[in-house]
Amino acid sequence: MCETTPSDNDARPDFFISFTKPDQEWARWIVDLIKEVVNEDGQPCRALYQEDDFVPGTNWIHLIDKGLRQCRRVLPILSPAYLEDSQYGAAEWQAAWSKDPNGLLRHLVPVRVLSCQPAGLLGAIVHIDLVGLRKDAARAALLLGLDAAIRGPRRRRAAAPFPGPH
């Protein structure tokens, strides 16, 4: 008997999206933008996202466990609801942290979407910050941050604007 799940026939997902229900709109937006980022293999990034990949008849816990083991990175969507109310979210980011506690491989790539202060171990992880940004600036910050997480510290950064008078 052969076990099949949505990711069995596809390339290894790049990001496991960890979120809580109040942040589902942010999750959808981020998942759609992830496809614009190129992964280490030169391919568009793929996200493992519950709404797209966990279909009726599958085992939710099994897919979370398998996703956390297979995905290259876990992307927690940080908000007060995620930090205060999401037991599954905490387990998901902790699984990524345990694989890379020093952050050298960037297995854990948090994205802060609402004002909140991650504490403890999660608070020490550099995050992509979208709080207070307008749509275009948030899009640019997310794409640049995801690319940086994939490429590492020697990535090409956006050109700095001229600081003097225009």
C-alpha positions as CSV (number, residue, x, y, z in Angstrom):
1,M,0.0,0.0,0.0
2,C,1.3,3.4,-1.0
3,E,0.9,6.5,1.3
4,T,0.1,9.6,-0.7
5,T,-0.3,13.2,0.4
6,P,-0.3,16.5,-1.5
7,S,3.4,16.9,-1.3
8,D,4.5,13.3,-2.3
9,N,4.5,14.0,-6.0
10,D,5.9,17.5,-5.8
11,A,9.2,19.1,-4.9
12,R,10.0,19.6,-1.2
13,P,8.0,22.7,0.0
14,D,10.1,25.7,0.9
15,F,7.8,27.1,3.6
16,F,5.4,25.6,6.1
17,I,2.9,28.4,6.9
18,S,2.2,28.5,10.7
19,F,-0.7,30.8,11.6
20,T,-3.8,31.0,13.7
21,K,-7.3,31.5,12.3
22,P,-7.6,35.3,13.0
23,D,-4.5,35.8,10.7
24,Q,-5.8,33.7,7.8
25,E,-6.1,36.6,5.4
26,W,-2.4,37.4,6.1
27,A,-1.5,33.8,5.5
28,R,-3.3,33.7,2.2
29,W,-1.6,37.0,1.1
30,I,1.8,35.7,2.1
31,V,1.3,32.3,0.4
32,D,0.4,34.0,-2.9
33,L,3.6,36.2,-2.7
34,I,5.9,33.3,-1.8
35,K,5.5,32.0,-5.4
36,E,7.4,35.1,-6.6
37,V,10.6,34.2,-4.6
38,V,13.2,31.9,-6.1
39,N,14.4,29.0,-4.0
40,E,17.9,27.4,-3.7
41,D,17.1,25.2,-6.7
42,G,16.2,28.2,-9.0
43,Q,12.5,27.4,-8.8
44,P,9.6,29.4,-7.6
45,C,9.1,28.8,-3.8
46,R,6.3,26.6,-2.7
47,A,4.4,26.9,0.6
48,L,2.6,24.1,2.5
49,Y,-0.6,25.8,3.5
50,Q,-3.5,24.2,5.3
51,E,-6.2,25.8,3.1
52,D,-4.6,24.5,-0.1
53,D,-3.0,21.2,1.0
54,F,-5.1,19.7,3.8
55,V,-8.1,18.3,2.0
56,P,-11.1,16.4,3.3
57,G,-10.2,12.8,4.2
58,T,-6.6,13.5,5.2
59,N,-5.3,13.5,8.8
60,W,-4.6,17.0,9.9
61,I,-2.0,16.1,12.6
62,H,-0.2,13.7,10.3
63,L,0.1,16.4,7.6
64,I,1.4,18.9,10.1
65,D,4.0,16.5,11.3
66,K,5.0,15.5,7.8
67,G,5.0,19.1,6.6
68,L,7.3,20.2,9.5
69,R,9.7,17.4,8.7
70,Q,9.8,18.0,4.9
71,C,9.6,21.8,4.6
72,R,12.8,23.7,4.3
73,R,11.6,26.5,6.6
74,V,8.7,27.3,8.9
75,L,7.2,30.7,8.6
76,P,5.2,31.7,11.7
77,I,2.8,34.6,11.2
78,L,3.3,36.7,14.3
79,S,0.3,38.5,15.9
80,P,-1.1,38.7,19.4
81,A,-3.5,35.9,18.7
82,Y,-0.6,33.6,17.5
83,L,1.6,34.4,20.4
84,E,-1.1,34.2,23.1
85,D,-3.6,31.6,21.8
86,S,-2.0,29.2,19.3
87,Q,-0.8,26.0,21.0
88,Y,-0.2,24.4,17.6
89,G,1.6,27.5,16.4
90,A,4.0,27.2,19.3
91,A,4.7,23.5,18.6
92,E,5.3,24.3,14.9
93,W,7.9,27.1,15.5
94,Q,9.5,25.1,18.2
95,A,10.0,22.2,15.9
96,A,11.8,24.5,13.4
97,W,13.9,26.1,16.2
98,S,15.0,22.7,17.5
99,K,16.5,21.9,14.1
100,D,18.5,25.2,13.9
101,P,18.8,26.8,17.4
102,N,21.5,29.2,16.2
103,G,19.6,30.3,13.1
104,L,22.5,29.5,10.8
105,L,20.3,27.6,8.4
106,R,17.3,30.0,8.8
107,H,14.8,27.2,9.4
108,L,12.6,29.6,11.3
109,V,11.5,32.8,9.4
110,P,8.9,34.7,11.4
111,V,6.8,37.4,9.8
112,R,5.3,40.0,12.2
113,V,2.0,41.3,10.8
114,L,0.4,42.9,13.9
115,S,2.0,44.8,16.8
116,C,3.2,42.2,19.3
117,Q,6.4,41.3,21.1
118,P,7.6,37.7,20.7
119,A,9.3,36.6,24.0
120,G,11.7,33.9,25.0
121,L,13.4,31.9,22.3
122,L,11.1,33.2,19.6
123,G,12.0,36.8,20.6
124,A,15.6,36.2,19.7
125,I,14.9,35.3,16.1
126,V,15.1,38.1,13.5
127,H,11.8,38.5,11.9
128,I,10.4,40.2,8.7
129,D,8.4,43.2,10.0
130,L,5.3,44.2,8.1
131,V,3.6,46.2,10.9
132,G,2.4,49.6,9.8
133,L,3.5,49.2,6.2
134,R,1.3,50.0,3.3
135,K,0.6,47.3,0.7
136,D,3.5,48.0,-1.7
137,A,6.0,48.5,1.1
138,A,4.8,45.3,2.9
139,R,5.1,43.4,-0.3
140,A,8.6,44.6,-0.9
141,A,9.7,43.9,2.7
142,L,8.2,40.4,2.6
143,L,9.9,39.5,-0.8
144,L,13.2,41.0,0.3
145,G,13.1,39.2,3.6
146,L,12.2,35.8,2.2
147,D,15.0,36.1,-0.4
148,A,17.4,37.0,2.4
149,A,16.3,34.0,4.4
150,I,17.0,31.8,1.4
151,R,20.2,33.4,0.3
152,G,21.7,34.2,3.6
153,P,23.8,37.2,4.7
154,R,25.7,37.5,1.4
155,R,22.5,38.2,-0.6
156,R,22.1,41.2,-2.8
157,R,20.1,43.9,-1.0
158,A,18.0,46.6,-2.5
159,A,19.9,49.8,-3.5
160,A,19.8,52.4,-0.8
161,P,18.0,55.7,-1.6
162,F,20.0,58.9,-1.8
163,P,19.9,60.3,1.7
164,G,20.6,63.9,0.7
165,P,18.3,66.6,-0.7
166,H,16.5,65.6,-3.9
